[in-house]
Amino acid sequence: MKETTGRPRFLLVHGARHGSWCWRELQDVLADRGRTSHTADLPSVVPEGSGGRLPGLDEGESLMTCFGGEQPDPAAVEGVIPVREDPAETLHHDVPEDKRKAAAARLLPQTALSFAEPVSRAGWKTVPTGYVLCDDDRSLPLPGTVRRAGRCRPPPPQRPHLAALPARKSG
C-alpha cells in the first residue's frame, strides 16, 4: 500500500486471542514519525494477508502442522481454546506489569478450527508481508517461526508488537 506522498502505509494484523487494541501504542509511534497505519479486529483468526493464517504458512499447512503436529480432519475440529490461566508467562512476559495485566484482561478465546484448518492460499507469496520475529517468544516455537519469517518479505522489524515497543523505544 502506498500513499500519494510515496510513504508506505502499514496494515497491522493482530494474532490469536488479541485485537486491534494491541497495536495502539505502535500506531502512536508511527503517527509521530509521519507514518499511516491501519488495524482490523479479526475475531478468532490468525490472519495473513488474504487467505492465510500466519505469515509464512504455505498452502496445505496449518498451525498444527507447522509446529510438528499432525493435521487433524478440520471437519472433526470444534469448540474453542480458552485463554490460558496465566498468559503472562507465554504472551506478555516481557512487558511492564500494568500493561501485562491490561492486555491479559482483553484476551479472547480462540476457535480450535483456526489452529487446525490448512491454508488454501499463501498471501505472503503475492503480497509483501513482514513478520514480527520476537527474540524471546514463549508461545510459538522458534524453529517454525524462523522458517515462516524467512519466507516473508521484506525482512521484519525487530520487536514492535504490543506494549514492548515504548519500553524499548530509543529517542
N, C-alpha and C positions, 0 to 999 in steps of 0.2 A: 504494500500500500504506500502510495506517495501522495503528499500534499502538493498544492501548486507551488509552494516555496521550495520544493525539492527535498525537504527534510522527511525522513521516514516517520511513519506513524506506527504505533505499537498496538497489537491486539494481545492483551494479557489474559490467558485462559487458566483458570484455577484447576487444581487436581481434585482427587477424591475427597469427599467429606467437607470441602471448603466451598466458598462462594466468592463473588467478585470483591467482597469486602477485604479479602486478604491482600489485595493489590493497592489499597488506598494510599498507604504511605509511599510506595514506589511511584504511584501516579503523581503524587505531590512533588516528589524529587524530579521526575521527568518534566512536569509542568514548569518548575523553577528553572529548568535548563532549556525551556522553549520547545519541548517535545510534546506531541499529542499522543494520548493513549486512550484506549477503549477497553472495557471489560464486558463480560456477559455472565449472567448466572445460568449455569447448566446443571440442574439438579440430577444427581445420580448418574453422572457420566464422568469418564476420564477422557476428555476430548482431545482431538488433534486435527487441526485444520477442518476439512470437511470429509469425514469418513473414517477417521481412525480413533484410537482410544488414548494413546500416549505417543508423544513424538518418538519416531524411530521404530514403532511397531510395523512389521511388514504384513502383506496380505497373508491371511491364514493364521497369524499369531494372535494370541490373547495375552492378557496379563498373567494368566496361569502358565502358559507355555513359555513365555519369555523369561520366566524365573525358574524354569526347570520342572514345572509341574506337568501333569498330563492334561490334555484337552478334554473337558467333560462335554457331554452332549448338551448344547445350550437349551434344548427343549426340556431337559430334565432339571435345569437350574432355576430355582425360585427363591423368593424371600429376600431379606435384606441382611447386610452385615452391620451390626451395631457399631457405634463409636466405641473404641477401646476404653476400658475403665480409666486408664491413665495415659492419655495421648501425649502428655508432656515428654514421656520417655522416647517416643519414636517420631513425633511430628514437630514438636516445638521446644526441644531440649536446649536449643542454643539461642533463645530469645529471652529478654528480661521477664521476670516472673509475672508482673502485672499484665504484660501483653500476652504471655502464655495462657494465663487464666482467662483473659477476654476471648482469645481465639478458641480455646477448648470449649467455652460456653456456646460458641456458634457452630460447632461441627455438627454435621448431619449424618444419619445412617446412609449407607451406600447399597444399591441393589447388587445382589450377587451376580446377576447377569452381566453387569458392566465389567466385571473382572474375568468372566468366562467366555463372553462372546468374541469370536475371532474377527479381526479387522477384514473388511471386504475391499477397502481401498486405502492405500497408504498416502495420505495427503502430503507427507514430507517429500515425496518424490517429485511433486509438481509445484508445491507452494513453499517458498523459502520459510524455513522453520528453525527456530532456535530451541535449545533445551537447557534449562537451568540445571547444571550439574553441581550438586551440593557436595562439599568436601566432607561432611560428617552426617550423611543421610542414614538414619537408623530405620527407615521404613521400607526402602527399596534396596535390594542387594546391589552392591556396587558393580560387579561384573556385567550384569544385564543392563544397568543404567549407562555405563560407559559405552557398551556396544550400541545401544539405541542412540545415544548422544552423538556418536561418531557418524551415524547415518544422516544426521540433520545438518543443515547449512543455514546461515553462517555459523561459525563457532559460537557457543553460548557465552553469556557473561558469567562471571564467577559465582555470585550469590545474591541476587537482588530480591529474593522472594520474602514475602510476609514482613514481619517486623524486624528481621535481622538486618536489613539494609541501613536504617537510621542508626543502629548501634554500631555499625562498621563503617559508616559513611565518613569519608575524609573531605576536608574543606575544599 
